[in-house]
Amino acid sequence: MIAASSPYFSMIPFPEALEKVASKFRAWEIVAEGLHRLPDIERQFLELTPSYDLEFSVHAPMSDINIGSLSVKMREASMTELRGSMEAGRRMGLDLFTVHPGFLTPLGFVAQQKVRETTRSSLEQLDKLSRELGVRIAFENMPKAPTCLASTPQDLAWFIEGTDLGICWDIGHANTMGLVEEFLELQDRFINMHVHDNMGQWDEHLPVGSGTVDFPKVLKGLRNYRGRYVVESRGFEDGVLGKERLEALL
């Protein structure tokens, strides 16, 4: 199933965004921040969504969230926000949450191994939380950027080693690293996918077919994937175009 997702939606009141997404998609990965912070929309969600033929998952908060922060207070605030989102989501009947790794701050650049260890410790805590709540967490690979962690298959695997966390494979992010085929070696742990395109240099979030990703080859290489294909777009029209192009390939 193809789902929609975009931070653009999170700046639209939830009832309006719900109507818009439901007009073209059968699933929605809610970006749980801005106007769509889950504890804030919980009541509306429970009241409105039964009237729509939509399935839902969640992109956990990411703006200002750093689970690898070397500041204890900032890291605790990030973890508190993630926990609150997952607890609200569980009450809303949502069971799949995509989570970003930590990132390098100015201090982190001079203590990169400490940031990595801190991120891994936070992921272990989230792994425990997922079992307590009965939800699934998908850890996402990041694009090519100086501040990013988990941008290679080896790095991604290191962070989730020894946990039950799954992977949200972001095809566009992998393309910026030139490692699309290499990431397929981890596909047995894929439980979610983010689908968008770029020219291989930076994270442009173009519609499928507008960049250099060889989507027919990628889709052929996915042997037993049964999760959603989440079209991550810069806006609604781009998302619909990406969906139509992806449908033609599936």
BADOTI-87820 format. One line per field, with one value per residue: residue in one letter; x, y, z of N, C-alpha, C, O in turn. Coordinates in steps of 0.1 Angstrom, whole numbers. Layout:
// BADOTI-87820
residuo [a | ...];
n_xx [X | ...];
n_yy [Y | ...];
n_zz [Z | ...];
ca_xx [X | ...];
ca_yy [Y | ...];
ca_zz [Z | ...];
c_xx [X | ...];
c_yy [Y | ...];
c_zz [Z | ...];
o_xx [X | ...];
o_yy [Y | ...];
o_zz [Z | ...];
This chain:
// BADOTI-87820
residuo [m | i | a | a | s | s | p | y | f | s | m | i | p | f | p | e | a | l | e | k | v | a | s | k | f | r | a | w | e | i | v | a | e | g | l | h | r | l | p | d | i | e | r | q | f | l | e | l | t | p | s | y | d | l | e | f | s | v | h | a | p | m | s | d | i | n | i | g | s | l | s | v | k | m | r | e | a | s | m | t | e | l | r | g | s | m | e | a | g | r | r | m | g | l | d | l | f | t | v | h | p | g | f | l | t | p | l | g | f | v | a | q | q | k | v | r | e | t | t | r | s | s | l | e | q | l | d | k | l | s | r | e | l | g | v | r | i | a | f | e | n | m | p | k | a | p | t | c | l | a | s | t | p | q | d | l | a | w | f | i | e | g | t | d | l | g | i | c | w | d | i | g | h | a | n | t | m | g | l | v | e | e | f | l | e | l | q | d | r | f | i | n | m | h | v | h | d | n | m | g | q | w | d | e | h | l | p | v | g | s | g | t | v | d | f | p | k | v | l | k | g | l | r | n | y | r | g | r | y | v | v | e | s | r | g | f | e | d | g | v | l | g | k | e | r | l | e | a | l | l];
n_xx [8 | 4 | 14 | 9 | 31 | 43 | 60 | 47 | 19 | 17 | 14 | -11 | -44 | -56 | -82 | -86 | -63 | -66 | -89 | -78 | -57 | -70 | -85 | -69 | -52 | -47 | -35 | -17 | 12 | 16 | 32 | 44 | 43 | 44 | 12 | 2 | 10 | 8 | -4 | -19 | -37 | -51 | -78 | -94 | -85 | -95 | -122 | -127 | -114 | -127 | -146 | -133 | -117 | -89 | -55 | -31 | 1 | 31 | 54 | 77 | 83 | 107 | 119 | 141 | 146 | 170 | 183 | 208 | 221 | 246 | 241 | 225 | 200 | 188 | 188 | 171 | 148 | 142 | 137 | 116 | 96 | 94 | 85 | 60 | 47 | 46 | 31 | 6 | 0 | -3 | -27 | -43 | -45 | -24 | 5 | 30 | 60 | 83 | 116 | 142 | 178 | 203 | 221 | 250 | 262 | 279 | 295 | 294 | 308 | 334 | 334 | 326 | 323 | 312 | 287 | 276 | 275 | 258 | 235 | 230 | 224 | 201 | 184 | 182 | 167 | 144 | 137 | 131 | 108 | 91 | 84 | 71 | 48 | 38 | 43 | 58 | 90 | 106 | 138 | 154 | 175 | 199 | 205 | 233 | 252 | 271 | 263 | 250 | 241 | 241 | 241 | 251 | 248 | 263 | 266 | 240 | 232 | 249 | 239 | 214 | 219 | 215 | 189 | 153 | 145 | 131 | 138 | 134 | 136 | 149 | 148 | 156 | 174 | 194 | 202 | 216 | 239 | 250 | 244 | 223 | 219 | 235 | 221 | 200 | 208 | 201 | 174 | 157 | 151 | 135 | 107 | 93 | 91 | 105 | 98 | 112 | 128 | 160 | 189 | 211 | 229 | 221 | 194 | 167 | 140 | 123 | 96 | 90 | 109 | 119 | 145 | 177 | 173 | 171 | 142 | 127 | 146 | 153 | 128 | 125 | 146 | 136 | 127 | 108 | 93 | 66 | 55 | 44 | 47 | 59 | 53 | 73 | 70 | 74 | 51 | 15 | 7 | 31 | 33 | 11 | 18 | 41 | 30 | 13 | 32 | 47 | 28 | 25 | 47 | 46];
n_yy [-12 | 23 | 51 | 85 | 112 | 141 | 170 | 193 | 188 | 189 | 215 | 222 | 224 | 195 | 183 | 193 | 185 | 157 | 153 | 161 | 143 | 119 | 121 | 113 | 92 | 60 | 55 | 71 | 85 | 101 | 130 | 137 | 163 | 199 | 211 | 186 | 172 | 144 | 140 | 163 | 161 | 139 | 135 | 146 | 129 | 104 | 109 | 117 | 100 | 74 | 77 | 77 | 59 | 51 | 40 | 43 | 54 | 65 | 92 | 98 | 127 | 150 | 175 | 195 | 174 | 153 | 124 | 117 | 137 | 154 | 169 | 163 | 172 | 181 | 158 | 142 | 157 | 152 | 125 | 123 | 136 | 119 | 96 | 105 | 109 | 83 | 70 | 84 | 78 | 50 | 49 | 58 | 38 | 33 | 17 | 17 | 34 | 57 | 66 | 90 | 90 | 103 | 134 | 152 | 178 | 210 | 205 | 177 | 171 | 170 | 149 | 125 | 96 | 94 | 106 | 87 | 64 | 74 | 78 | 51 | 41 | 55 | 44 | 18 | 22 | 30 | 7 | -9 | 5 | 1 | -25 | -25 | -9 | -23 | -17 | -10 | 0 | 18 | 24 | 50 | 54 | 79 | 109 | 120 | 141 | 164 | 164 | 141 | 108 | 72 | 67 | 49 | 14 | -3 | 13 | 19 | -8 | -12 | 5 | -7 | -32 | -60 | -53 | -52 | -35 | -24 | -14 | 16 | 21 | 46 | 54 | 76 | 89 | 69 | 70 | 95 | 88 | 70 | 43 | 25 | -2 | -16 | -12 | -29 | -53 | -54 | -58 | -77 | -67 | -45 | -26 | -5 | 19 | 48 | 67 | 86 | 108 | 120 | 138 | 125 | 140 | 156 | 158 | 160 | 154 | 148 | 139 | 105 | 92 | 116 | 120 | 103 | 77 | 43 | 31 | 8 | -13 | -12 | -19 | -45 | -57 | -60 | -85 | -98 | -78 | -65 | -42 | -8 | 16 | 47 | 77 | 103 | 137 | 171 | 186 | 185 | 181 | 172 | 148 | 133 | 130 | 115 | 92 | 83 | 77 | 57 | 37 | 28 | 13 | -8];
n_zz [0 | -8 | 9 | 21 | 31 | 47 | 60 | 53 | 56 | 83 | 90 | 86 | 98 | 115 | 108 | 82 | 68 | 70 | 54 | 29 | 24 | 24 | 1 | -20 | -12 | 5 | 28 | 55 | 68 | 95 | 103 | 133 | 146 | 149 | 140 | 143 | 165 | 184 | 211 | 211 | 190 | 196 | 205 | 184 | 163 | 171 | 170 | 143 | 124 | 121 | 101 | 77 | 51 | 57 | 65 | 91 | 101 | 119 | 118 | 140 | 162 | 149 | 145 | 163 | 179 | 194 | 200 | 205 | 218 | 236 | 258 | 287 | 296 | 272 | 258 | 274 | 272 | 245 | 245 | 262 | 247 | 225 | 238 | 248 | 224 | 214 | 234 | 232 | 206 | 207 | 223 | 204 | 186 | 169 | 156 | 144 | 143 | 130 | 135 | 139 | 139 | 164 | 159 | 149 | 168 | 173 | 196 | 195 | 172 | 180 | 197 | 186 | 188 | 213 | 209 | 192 | 209 | 228 | 213 | 206 | 231 | 237 | 218 | 227 | 249 | 237 | 223 | 245 | 254 | 232 | 234 | 258 | 252 | 231 | 204 | 171 | 162 | 137 | 126 | 109 | 80 | 73 | 51 | 30 | 48 | 68 | 95 | 100 | 112 | 108 | 80 | 63 | 54 | 71 | 94 | 101 | 108 | 130 | 149 | 156 | 164 | 184 | 193 | 189 | 170 | 139 | 105 | 88 | 56 | 38 | 6 | -10 | 7 | 8 | -18 | -20 | -8 | -26 | -22 | -27 | -36 | -18 | 7 | 4 | 14 | 40 | 40 | 52 | 76 | 71 | 78 | 71 | 45 | 29 | 2 | -24 | -47 | -60 | -73 | -65 | -51 | -30 | -4 | -19 | -21 | -44 | -67 | -75 | -102 | -110 | -105 | -100 | -90 | -97 | -99 | -109 | -108 | -81 | -69 | -79 | -66 | -40 | -22 | -3 | 8 | 26 | 37 | 39 | 13 | 16 | 4 | 5 | 4 | -8 | -8 | -14 | -41 | -53 | -39 | -48 | -75 | -72 | -61 | -82 | -102 | -88 | -85 | -111 | -113 | -95];
ca_xx [0 | 12 | 10 | 14 | 37 | 50 | 59 | 37 | 6 | 17 | 11 | -25 | -52 | -57 | -94 | -84 | -52 | -72 | -97 | -70 | -49 | -80 | -90 | -60 | -44 | -54 | -27 | -10 | 22 | 14 | 44 | 37 | 48 | 36 | -2 | -2 | 16 | -2 | -12 | -27 | -48 | -57 | -93 | -99 | -82 | -105 | -136 | -129 | -109 | -136 | -154 | -125 | -111 | -75 | -47 | -22 | 14 | 36 | 68 | 79 | 88 | 121 | 125 | 146 | 148 | 183 | 185 | 223 | 226 | 255 | 234 | 216 | 187 | 183 | 185 | 160 | 136 | 139 | 132 | 102 | 87 | 92 | 77 | 47 | 41 | 43 | 20 | -6 | -2 | -9 | -41 | -50 | -45 | -13 | 15 | 43 | 66 | 96 | 124 | 155 | 189 | 208 | 229 | 262 | 262 | 293 | 303 | 294 | 319 | 347 | 332 | 316 | 320 | 303 | 274 | 272 | 272 | 246 | 224 | 227 | 218 | 187 | 177 | 180 | 156 | 132 | 134 | 123 | 95 | 83 | 79 | 61 | 36 | 33 | 44 | 70 | 98 | 115 | 149 | 156 | 188 | 199 | 212 | 247 | 253 | 281 | 258 | 241 | 246 | 233 | 239 | 255 | 242 | 271 | 264 | 226 | 231 | 255 | 230 | 202 | 224 | 210 | 176 | 143 | 141 | 132 | 144 | 127 | 146 | 147 | 155 | 162 | 186 | 204 | 208 | 226 | 252 | 254 | 245 | 210 | 219 | 241 | 211 | 191 | 213 | 194 | 160 | 150 | 146 | 127 | 93 | 87 | 100 | 102 | 101 | 113 | 139 | 169 | 199 | 223 | 239 | 215 | 181 | 158 | 126 | 116 | 87 | 95 | 111 | 124 | 159 | 185 | 171 | 165 | 132 | 124 | 157 | 151 | 116 | 128 | 155 | 129 | 122 | 96 | 88 | 51 | 51 | 39 | 56 | 55 | 58 | 76 | 70 | 75 | 38 | 5 | 8 | 43 | 30 | 2 | 25 | 50 | 21 | 9 | 44 | 50 | 17 | 28 | 59 | 43];
ca_yy [0 | 35 | 61 | 99 | 118 | 154 | 180 | 203 | 185 | 192 | 229 | 223 | 218 | 181 | 179 | 197 | 176 | 144 | 154 | 163 | 131 | 108 | 123 | 107 | 81 | 50 | 55 | 83 | 85 | 114 | 136 | 140 | 176 | 211 | 211 | 172 | 166 | 134 | 143 | 175 | 158 | 126 | 135 | 148 | 117 | 93 | 113 | 119 | 90 | 62 | 81 | 76 | 46 | 53 | 34 | 53 | 51 | 78 | 96 | 104 | 141 | 150 | 188 | 198 | 161 | 147 | 114 | 116 | 149 | 152 | 176 | 154 | 178 | 181 | 144 | 138 | 163 | 145 | 112 | 126 | 140 | 106 | 87 | 110 | 107 | 69 | 66 | 89 | 70 | 37 | 51 | 61 | 25 | 33 | 8 | 18 | 47 | 58 | 74 | 94 | 89 | 116 | 141 | 159 | 192 | 215 | 197 | 164 | 169 | 167 | 138 | 117 | 83 | 96 | 108 | 74 | 56 | 80 | 74 | 37 | 39 | 59 | 34 | 6 | 26 | 30 | -7 | -14 | 11 | -5 | -38 | -21 | -4 | -32 | -10 | -13 | 12 | 17 | 33 | 54 | 58 | 94 | 112 | 125 | 154 | 163 | 162 | 129 | 94 | 60 | 70 | 37 | 1 | -8 | 22 | 16 | -21 | -11 | 11 | -15 | -45 | -64 | -48 | -57 | -24 | -26 | -4 | 24 | 23 | 58 | 52 | 88 | 91 | 60 | 75 | 105 | 81 | 61 | 30 | 20 | -16 | -21 | -12 | -40 | -64 | -53 | -58 | -86 | -59 | -34 | -27 | 7 | 25 | 62 | 67 | 99 | 108 | 131 | 136 | 118 | 149 | 161 | 152 | 169 | 149 | 149 | 128 | 93 | 94 | 129 | 120 | 92 | 64 | 33 | 24 | -6 | -21 | -13 | -27 | -59 | -63 | -62 | -99 | -102 | -67 | -64 | -30 | 4 | 25 | 60 | 88 | 115 | 148 | 185 | 192 | 176 | 178 | 163 | 135 | 126 | 126 | 104 | 80 | 78 | 70 | 45 | 27 | 23 | 4 | -19];
ca_zz [0 | -8 | 19 | 20 | 43 | 44 | 70 | 48 | 61 | 97 | 92 | 82 | 108 | 113 | 100 | 68 | 63 | 69 | 42 | 18 | 22 | 21 | -13 | -30 | -6 | 14 | 40 | 58 | 78 | 102 | 109 | 146 | 152 | 144 | 144 | 144 | 177 | 187 | 223 | 208 | 181 | 200 | 206 | 170 | 156 | 175 | 166 | 129 | 115 | 118 | 89 | 66 | 48 | 58 | 75 | 96 | 109 | 125 | 118 | 153 | 161 | 145 | 146 | 176 | 186 | 192 | 210 | 207 | 224 | 248 | 269 | 294 | 297 | 259 | 254 | 282 | 266 | 233 | 248 | 268 | 236 | 218 | 247 | 248 | 211 | 213 | 243 | 226 | 194 | 211 | 226 | 191 | 178 | 160 | 161 | 137 | 145 | 124 | 144 | 134 | 149 | 168 | 150 | 155 | 172 | 174 | 206 | 190 | 162 | 187 | 205 | 177 | 193 | 225 | 203 | 187 | 220 | 234 | 204 | 207 | 244 | 236 | 210 | 235 | 257 | 228 | 221 | 257 | 254 | 221 | 239 | 269 | 246 | 220 | 191 | 164 | 158 | 125 | 126 | 96 | 75 | 70 | 39 | 31 | 54 | 78 | 108 | 100 | 116 | 102 | 66 | 56 | 59 | 83 | 105 | 105 | 114 | 143 | 159 | 160 | 168 | 198 | 196 | 180 | 162 | 125 | 97 | 78 | 46 | 30 | -7 | -14 | 15 | 3 | -31 | -18 | -4 | -36 | -16 | -27 | -37 | -5 | 17 | 2 | 21 | 53 | 38 | 61 | 88 | 66 | 82 | 65 | 34 | 25 | -13 | -31 | -56 | -60 | -83 | -60 | -44 | -17 | -1 | -26 | -20 | -57 | -70 | -82 | -116 | -113 | -102 | -106 | -85 | -106 | -91 | -114 | -103 | -66 | -65 | -83 | -56 | -28 | -23 | 4 | 15 | 27 | 44 | 31 | 5 | 21 | -5 | 13 | -6 | -3 | -8 | -18 | -56 | -55 | -33 | -57 | -87 | -68 | -59 | -95 | -108 | -81 | -88 | -124 | -112 | -86];
c_xx [9 | 6 | 16 | 21 | 45 | 49 | 49 | 24 | 5 | 15 | -3 | -33 | -56 | -70 | -92 | -73 | -58 | -81 | -89 | -63 | -59 | -86 | -82 | -52 | -52 | -46 | -20 | -1 | 22 | 28 | 40 | 43 | 40 | 22 | -7 | 5 | 5 | -10 | -22 | -39 | -55 | -72 | -99 | -97 | -92 | -119 | -138 | -125 | -118 | -144 | -146 | -119 | -96 | -68 | -36 | -9 | 19 | 50 | 69 | 85 | 103 | 127 | 129 | 148 | 162 | 185 | 200 | 229 | 235 | 251 | 224 | 202 | 180 | 179 | 172 | 147 | 132 | 132 | 118 | 92 | 84 | 83 | 62 | 40 | 37 | 31 | 7 | -10 | -8 | -23 | -49 | -51 | -34 | -1 | 28 | 48 | 80 | 104 | 137 | 166 | 193 | 216 | 240 | 260 | 276 | 301 | 304 | 304 | 332 | 346 | 323 | 313 | 311 | 289 | 268 | 267 | 259 | 234 | 220 | 220 | 203 | 178 | 174 | 168 | 143 | 128 | 126 | 109 | 86 | 77 | 68 | 48 | 30 | 33 | 57 | 77 | 107 | 126 | 154 | 171 | 188 | 207 | 226 | 246 | 263 | 276 | 251 | 248 | 237 | 231 | 244 | 249 | 250 | 267 | 250 | 225 | 238 | 246 | 219 | 206 | 220 | 197 | 166 | 138 | 141 | 138 | 133 | 137 | 141 | 155 | 162 | 175 | 197 | 210 | 218 | 239 | 257 | 254 | 231 | 211 | 225 | 231 | 202 | 196 | 207 | 179 | 151 | 145 | 138 | 113 | 86 | 97 | 95 | 107 | 100 | 126 | 148 | 180 | 212 | 232 | 233 | 200 | 170 | 143 | 118 | 106 | 95 | 97 | 117 | 139 | 167 | 183 | 165 | 154 | 128 | 134 | 155 | 140 | 118 | 137 | 148 | 122 | 108 | 90 | 72 | 46 | 46 | 51 | 51 | 61 | 60 | 78 | 71 | 61 | 28 | 6 | 19 | 40 | 21 | 9 | 34 | 42 | 17 | 20 | 48 | 40 | 20 | 39 | 56 | 35];
c_yy [13 | 45 | 75 | 103 | 131 | 163 | 191 | 200 | 190 | 206 | 232 | 218 | 204 | 177 | 182 | 188 | 162 | 143 | 154 | 149 | 120 | 109 | 116 | 94 | 72 | 49 | 68 | 81 | 99 | 118 | 143 | 152 | 187 | 210 | 196 | 165 | 157 | 137 | 154 | 171 | 145 | 125 | 137 | 135 | 106 | 96 | 113 | 107 | 78 | 65 | 80 | 62 | 48 | 45 | 44 | 47 | 65 | 80 | 104 | 118 | 140 | 164 | 191 | 186 | 156 | 137 | 110 | 128 | 146 | 161 | 167 | 159 | 178 | 167 | 139 | 144 | 156 | 132 | 113 | 128 | 127 | 97 | 92 | 108 | 92 | 64 | 71 | 81 | 56 | 38 | 53 | 49 | 25 | 25 | 8 | 32 | 47 | 69 | 77 | 91 | 102 | 122 | 148 | 174 | 197 | 207 | 182 | 161 | 166 | 155 | 128 | 103 | 84 | 98 | 95 | 65 | 61 | 77 | 60 | 34 | 43 | 50 | 21 | 9 | 26 | 16 | -13 | -8 | 5 | -18 | -35 | -17 | -13 | -25 | -14 | 0 | 9 | 28 | 37 | 58 | 72 | 97 | 117 | 139 | 153 | 160 | 148 | 116 | 84 | 63 | 58 | 24 | -4 | 0 | 19 | 3 | -20 | -5 | 2 | -29 | -48 | -59 | -55 | -46 | -28 | -14 | 3 | 27 | 35 | 57 | 65 | 91 | 82 | 64 | 86 | 100 | 72 | 46 | 23 | 4 | -22 | -21 | -24 | -53 | -65 | -55 | -67 | -79 | -47 | -36 | -14 | 12 | 39 | 63 | 82 | 98 | 120 | 128 | 130 | 127 | 153 | 156 | 161 | 166 | 152 | 137 | 116 | 95 | 107 | 130 | 108 | 79 | 55 | 25 | 11 | -16 | -23 | -22 | -42 | -65 | -65 | -75 | -101 | -90 | -66 | -52 | -19 | 10 | 39 | 70 | 100 | 127 | 161 | 192 | 181 | 171 | 169 | 149 | 127 | 122 | 115 | 91 | 74 | 71 | 57 | 34 | 21 | 13 | -8 | -29];
c_zz [0 | 1 | 16 | 33 | 39 | 56 | 66 | 55 | 76 | 101 | 89 | 94 | 105 | 105 | 85 | 61 | 61 | 56 | 29 | 14 | 18 | 7 | -23 | -25 | 3 | 27 | 42 | 70 | 84 | 107 | 122 | 153 | 146 | 149 | 145 | 155 | 182 | 200 | 220 | 199 | 185 | 199 | 192 | 162 | 159 | 171 | 151 | 120 | 112 | 105 | 76 | 64 | 46 | 68 | 79 | 102 | 113 | 122 | 131 | 152 | 157 | 146 | 161 | 185 | 183 | 203 | 212 | 213 | 236 | 260 | 275 | 293 | 283 | 254 | 261 | 276 | 253 | 235 | 254 | 257 | 228 | 226 | 247 | 235 | 210 | 222 | 238 | 214 | 197 | 215 | 214 | 182 | 168 | 165 | 154 | 138 | 139 | 132 | 137 | 144 | 154 | 157 | 157 | 156 | 171 | 184 | 201 | 180 | 168 | 196 | 198 | 183 | 205 | 220 | 198 | 198 | 227 | 226 | 206 | 221 | 244 | 228 | 218 | 245 | 249 | 225 | 233 | 257 | 243 | 226 | 250 | 263 | 235 | 207 | 184 | 161 | 147 | 125 | 112 | 92 | 71 | 57 | 41 | 36 | 65 | 92 | 110 | 105 | 108 | 87 | 57 | 61 | 71 | 95 | 110 | 113 | 128 | 153 | 164 | 164 | 182 | 202 | 186 | 171 | 147 | 118 | 88 | 68 | 37 | 17 | -12 | -6 | 11 | -10 | -30 | -14 | -15 | -32 | -16 | -27 | -24 | 6 | 16 | 10 | 35 | 52 | 46 | 74 | 84 | 71 | 77 | 54 | 31 | 10 | -18 | -39 | -54 | -71 | -78 | -52 | -30 | -16 | -7 | -24 | -33 | -59 | -77 | -97 | -120 | -110 | -108 | -100 | -95 | -99 | -96 | -108 | -88 | -63 | -69 | -72 | -42 | -29 | -16 | 12 | 15 | 34 | 34 | 24 | 8 | 11 | 3 | 3 | 1 | -2 | -13 | -32 | -59 | -50 | -42 | -70 | -84 | -67 | -73 | -102 | -101 | -84 | -101 | -124 | -104 | -93];
o_xx [19 | -6 | 26 | 18 | 51 | 38 | 43 | 17 | -5 | 14 | -7 | -30 | -59 | -69 | -96 | -75 | -55 | -80 | -92 | -63 | -56 | -91 | -86 | -46 | -63 | -51 | -17 | -4 | 27 | 34 | 33 | 48 | 31 | 19 | -18 | 7 | -6 | -22 | -32 | -49 | -63 | -78 | -108 | -106 | -98 | -127 | -148 | -132 | -117 | -149 | -152 | -116 | -90 | -73 | -33 | -9 | 13 | 59 | 63 | 91 | 111 | 139 | 121 | 150 | 166 | 189 | 203 | 241 | 232 | 257 | 214 | 192 | 168 | 169 | 164 | 136 | 120 | 122 | 109 | 81 | 73 | 74 | 53 | 28 | 26 | 23 | -3 | -21 | -17 | -31 | -62 | -57 | -35 | 2 | 37 | 42 | 89 | 98 | 144 | 163 | 187 | 217 | 240 | 256 | 285 | 312 | 314 | 309 | 340 | 356 | 312 | 302 | 303 | 279 | 256 | 257 | 251 | 223 | 208 | 211 | 195 | 167 | 163 | 160 | 132 | 116 | 117 | 100 | 74 | 65 | 58 | 37 | 19 | 24 | 66 | 70 | 114 | 122 | 156 | 178 | 177 | 214 | 231 | 241 | 264 | 283 | 247 | 260 | 227 | 220 | 241 | 244 | 243 | 266 | 247 | 219 | 233 | 246 | 215 | 198 | 221 | 193 | 170 | 127 | 150 | 144 | 125 | 146 | 131 | 167 | 174 | 185 | 209 | 222 | 227 | 250 | 268 | 262 | 228 | 204 | 220 | 231 | 196 | 188 | 207 | 172 | 139 | 136 | 135 | 106 | 73 | 109 | 83 | 118 | 90 | 133 | 145 | 180 | 222 | 243 | 241 | 194 | 165 | 134 | 107 | 108 | 105 | 88 | 120 | 145 | 163 | 190 | 155 | 157 | 125 | 130 | 157 | 141 | 113 | 136 | 154 | 112 | 98 | 84 | 67 | 34 | 44 | 62 | 41 | 73 | 50 | 87 | 70 | 60 | 32 | 5 | 18 | 44 | 23 | 6 | 35 | 46 | 18 | 19 | 52 | 44 | 17 | 40 | 63 | 32];
o_yy [13 | 47 | 76 | 98 | 131 | 164 | 198 | 210 | 193 | 210 | 244 | 207 | 200 | 169 | 174 | 184 | 156 | 134 | 147 | 145 | 112 | 99 | 113 | 87 | 76 | 41 | 75 | 76 | 108 | 111 | 153 | 151 | 185 | 208 | 194 | 153 | 161 | 135 | 155 | 178 | 140 | 116 | 129 | 131 | 100 | 87 | 109 | 104 | 72 | 55 | 82 | 55 | 47 | 42 | 54 | 36 | 75 | 71 | 114 | 121 | 132 | 166 | 189 | 187 | 154 | 140 | 102 | 129 | 138 | 160 | 163 | 152 | 175 | 165 | 132 | 137 | 155 | 128 | 105 | 124 | 125 | 91 | 84 | 105 | 89 | 56 | 64 | 77 | 51 | 29 | 51 | 49 | 17 | 25 | 0 | 42 | 39 | 79 | 69 | 91 | 113 | 116 | 150 | 181 | 189 | 204 | 176 | 150 | 159 | 152 | 124 | 99 | 75 | 93 | 92 | 58 | 53 | 73 | 56 | 26 | 37 | 47 | 15 | 1 | 22 | 13 | -20 | -15 | 3 | -21 | -42 | -20 | -11 | -27 | -19 | 10 | -1 | 40 | 28 | 64 | 77 | 88 | 117 | 148 | 143 | 154 | 145 | 114 | 88 | 60 | 58 | 24 | -9 | -5 | 18 | 2 | -27 | -10 | 3 | -37 | -40 | -62 | -62 | -48 | -35 | -5 | -3 | 36 | 35 | 58 | 64 | 96 | 86 | 62 | 87 | 106 | 67 | 38 | 15 | -2 | -33 | -31 | -28 | -62 | -75 | -53 | -65 | -83 | -38 | -47 | -13 | 10 | 42 | 59 | 89 | 88 | 130 | 118 | 130 | 122 | 154 | 152 | 170 | 175 | 159 | 127 | 118 | 100 | 110 | 141 | 103 | 69 | 59 | 14 | 2 | -27 | -34 | -30 | -50 | -77 | -71 | -76 | -105 | -93 | -67 | -50 | -22 | 10 | 44 | 72 | 107 | 126 | 163 | 203 | 170 | 159 | 159 | 139 | 115 | 111 | 105 | 80 | 62 | 60 | 48 | 22 | 9 | 5 | -19 | -40];
o_zz [7 | 1 | 8 | 44 | 29 | 62 | 75 | 58 | 81 | 112 | 88 | 99 | 93 | 96 | 76 | 50 | 51 | 49 | 19 | 3 | 9 | 2 | -34 | -33 | 7 | 35 | 33 | 81 | 78 | 115 | 122 | 164 | 137 | 161 | 149 | 154 | 186 | 199 | 227 | 199 | 177 | 193 | 188 | 154 | 149 | 168 | 146 | 110 | 101 | 99 | 66 | 73 | 35 | 79 | 71 | 108 | 110 | 123 | 133 | 142 | 162 | 149 | 170 | 197 | 172 | 214 | 220 | 214 | 244 | 271 | 268 | 290 | 281 | 248 | 255 | 276 | 250 | 229 | 251 | 257 | 224 | 220 | 245 | 235 | 205 | 218 | 238 | 212 | 190 | 212 | 214 | 171 | 159 | 177 | 157 | 133 | 142 | 135 | 131 | 156 | 151 | 146 | 169 | 147 | 169 | 181 | 203 | 179 | 162 | 203 | 204 | 182 | 207 | 226 | 200 | 197 | 232 | 231 | 206 | 221 | 249 | 231 | 216 | 247 | 254 | 224 | 230 | 260 | 246 | 223 | 251 | 268 | 231 | 199 | 190 | 158 | 146 | 126 | 104 | 100 | 66 | 52 | 52 | 29 | 72 | 100 | 122 | 102 | 102 | 83 | 45 | 73 | 81 | 106 | 123 | 124 | 137 | 165 | 176 | 168 | 191 | 213 | 177 | 165 | 143 | 125 | 82 | 70 | 30 | 17 | -16 | -12 | 10 | -12 | -38 | -16 | -14 | -36 | -7 | -19 | -20 | 14 | 26 | 12 | 42 | 61 | 48 | 80 | 92 | 68 | 79 | 55 | 30 | 7 | -18 | -38 | -47 | -77 | -84 | -47 | -21 | -26 | 1 | -25 | -32 | -52 | -83 | -103 | -132 | -111 | -119 | -103 | -102 | -94 | -88 | -104 | -83 | -54 | -61 | -70 | -34 | -36 | -23 | 23 | 4 | 37 | 22 | 28 | 3 | 11 | 7 | -6 | 13 | 4 | -17 | -35 | -67 | -56 | -44 | -74 | -92 | -70 | -75 | -109 | -108 | -86 | -103 | -133 | -105 | -86];
